Amino acid sequence: MLRAKKSLSQNFLIDKNVCIKILNHCKIKNNTVLEIGPGYGFMTDFILKNNPKKLYLVEKDIHLLKFLNEKYKGKENVKIIGEDILKFDLKSFKNLIVVSNLPYNISTKIILYLFNFNKNISEMTFMIQKEVALKLDYSLPNMNKYKFLTKIVSSYTLCFHVSSNVFLPKPKVTSSVVKFNLLKNVEINKAKKFSKQLFKNIRKKISNNIKLRKKTPLLDKRVNELTIEDLLIIYNLF
């Protein structure tokens, strides 16, 4: 019997077809893969069928940690790490493939944290709330700091939506599978500083929020009047 902890926002994926569909978007074979919060290893088993070179499982739940250690005992290419992903340093990795059915209550926080390792991560494929997937989608109107950072750090794809029926327990929301192909030549600290300043007061003109190296007519606009192209022009003058 699967036991989900509400405190950890656990909703276990139990549909093999959805698992296969998610992993069709990932470059698993012969690559180093990291799965966040593998739970009872349902998706993990499908990852292993895709023959990763090495698979890291990061799980903070002690009960699940014991279960996973027993389940994958003797699997030489599986390494289980009992840690919170938000405290896990990924700087020693290269070209990492990250995949997860993320805990919904901290999915945005995890994604923003992983952006810090854009030089270490090649791609990330996540199941998240549909609402969050749209919040990150820079092709949609109404700019926000999440869309901006997603655009600066990655090429983002909203792959497909998922019904709540494929989880145990069922979440009260629709889910989406999204993919980030991370860009390695990005100064993430600059992007975060710019984002913090620009979006601190969206009702004020841009000129009140940020100082640029050169003037542009865009400084007379407010953030919610900008397109992603406008934002990139301003960012390149920061």
Secondary structure, DSSP 8 states (H G I E B T S, - for coil): -----GGGT--EE--HHHHHHHHTTS--TTSEEEEE--TTTHHHHHHHHT--SEEEEE---HHHHHHHHHHTTT-TTEEEE-S-GGG---TT-SSEEEEEE--GGGHHHHHHHHHTTTTTEEEEEEEEEHHHHHHT-TTSSS--HHHHHHHHHEEEEEEEEE-GGGEES--SS-EEEEEEEE-TT--HHHHHHHHHHHTS-TTSBHHHH---SS--GGGGSBGGG--HHHHHHHHHT-
